[in-house]
């Protein structure tokens, strides 16, 4: 018999052994615990841990990373208009439930179980919690295609998005990659990199034991400065990054830029089994083109050197197209408890889906590669 239980922490739980979890470092309990232990999620953050676990004979056979949310920050799938509509009608949208990785728009499994029947039990249990406690909605963000299809079949509303990913097509070098681009894009990248080279910046890549505590402190200065420049507040605490260095150093890549012996910029990446994930960056000195160098070209070179197949450079950003990134589909699924609002949101999503299809087709036409 399978028992479904919930918790208010990621501590003292185990994850089921699922094949595709090992490919994504964000699905590691070490990552989730780093968020919790650093107070990046938890009390006073609007992110309250509420993992749901399926157990059989005291063994974990299923898991969903659920949070109770008191706002819609840090999600990258926007539902502010839905919340406003609820409020205008005198209904509470928050707290809502969310299944995903905080502040991390990375596609991956969201219903962790080898057995499809266990997955269905978890979905049913989640729906029951929503109904029993009068919660407005649940949002499953960036599920992989298998979970997305299962949720569609379970009646959850689908939503489509697009991000950009670079693929290492067995390139021997960065110049080898450049030969696949059309003339204008290839020329632009060469010009951008030449300007950086001529600016006498020293750029280094650090992984594992090469990364020191001082490097994390400097990176965090840059990270916070980026948020200040956008008149915003950082989501993550410095202790989160210190914790990642402690528990998963070999999966971190820091790219740093120095000018005349002084560090001026840093980019923070996480290394998966076949993918490099560009996560955060910041600079204390503005240098034209430095963002592209640290956040894209250095990552592409790292993938080529280390034979990683993909590089995901973060959410959004059509400018990535000109740097060899290609569009790919992302998904989310939504359960709206109120039937009237569910119908209205479904109409909205149907209309949005048509526009997203047109947008994706337009992006495909703008790919930077040579015509075959």
Protein Blocks (a to p, Z undefined) as FASTA:
>chain_A
ZZddddfbfehiacdddfklmmpmklpmklmmmmmmnomgcehklpacfbdcddeehiaf
bdcdddddfbfehklpacklmmmmmmmnopafbdcdddddehiacdcdfbdcfblklmmm
mmmmmmmmmmmnopabdcdehiafklmmmmmmnopacddddddddddehiabfklmmmmp
cfklmmmmmmmmmmmmmnopacdddehjlpcfklmmmmmmmmmmmmmmnopacfbdfklm
mmmmmmmmmlcccddddeehiafbdcdddddfkbccdfbdcdfbdcehklmmmmmmmmmm
mmmmnopabdcebeehiklmmnopacdddddddddfblmlmmmmmmmmmmmmmmmmmmmm
mmmmmpcbdcZZ
